[in-house]
Amino acid sequence: MRSHCGVENRLHWVLDVSFGEDASPVCKDNAPQNLSRLQNIVLNLIRLDATDKTKTSVRLKRKRAAWDGDTRLRILGLRPL
């Protein structure tokens, strides 16, 4: 039981720090669930990115992907033309 709580707390903390999940104003209909699913997908893609050898935070990797199209394509597993 204790290990499960640790996993849940670690995931929630990363989502809150990296994506500001607790401060999100999204609260209508299915939008919170949809946004949460998208954030989990993005978090998994960032964590699975083996091409970035630097030891940086998830938040910084997310920002770098937002600023740089090549980084974003690399994280998504797409190749630029």
Residue, then its C-alpha position, 0 to 999 in steps of 0.5 A: m500500500r505504501s509503495h502505491c501511495g508513493v507512486e501516486n504522490r510522485l506522479h501528482w507532484v510531477l504533473d503539478v510542478s511541470f504542468g501547473e495542474d492544480a492551478s488549471p482553470v479548466c473545469k467544464d464538462n469532460a475538459p479536465q479529464n481530457l487535459s489530464r490524459l494529454q498531460n500524461i501522454v506528454l509526460n510519458l513521451i518526455r520521459l521516454d525520450a532517450t535522445d536527450k542526454t542532458k539531466t534536466s527536469v521534465r519542466l525544462k524539457r517541456k519548455r524546450a520542446a515548446w520553444d524549439g520545433d526540432t526538439r518537439l519533433r524528436i520527442l514525438g518521434l517524427r523526423p523533419l523533412 
